[in-house]
């Protein structure tokens, strides 16, 4: 009799062994009983009846998805290649299984089409300068479309914007011209400020002739400090002015 029950005992042991499932802390199991949704179980030890129930293991950790380079034509008709990276996670395992066939593939395809659509509405200067604004716009659009799938888009980052060689040379020339323009403006402002200071100094010297004599003595002191063989004979300015008045008469 015991020998006759051995197959049943072995069968029961196999059934029990195969029905035991262990889910990690970051995993959830979506259980279908005869094809109908039953529950979301886990983490820990759970039991799945073989032949009756089916379990889909889902990870709730953040997934990093690389979006391959996409050919984009900007609003100002410039062709560029743009790639991006998306950070998302499953927040509702039930809808991720029941509402979409393959949430990874669906999210990847949606990201590619959305990237081309959004960047195609931007000009090249905005695409290069307003990267944070574009990332936020992409995140909002993707999150809106993936919410019915139980997917939460936490972040979208545009990685690289590859420009044609002709456009790279044009941008380099534009940057060089901009630097030259700024240098000329700064030089002109310096010349204007120097001329204004000289004009103010001339007005002060015209009002107070003693300032000219002080400047004259300061110049003699500066020349005398240099190591040269020049001999300087100080001449009173009043004497020079006398000769100048005589020459004018």
Secondary structure, DSSP 8 states (H G I E B T S, - for coil): -HHHHHHHHHHHHHHHHHHEEEE-TTEEEEEEETTEEEEEE-SEEEE--TTTEEEEEEE-S-EEEEEEEEEEE-TTS-EEEEEEEEEEEES-HHHHHHS-S-HHHHHHHHHHHHHHHHHTTS-HHHHHH-HHHHHHHHHHHHHHHHGGGTEEEEEEEEEEEEE-HHHHHHHHHHHHHHHHHHHHHHHHHHHHHHHHHHHHHHHHHHH-THHHHHHHHHHHHHHHHS----------HHHHHHHHHHHH-
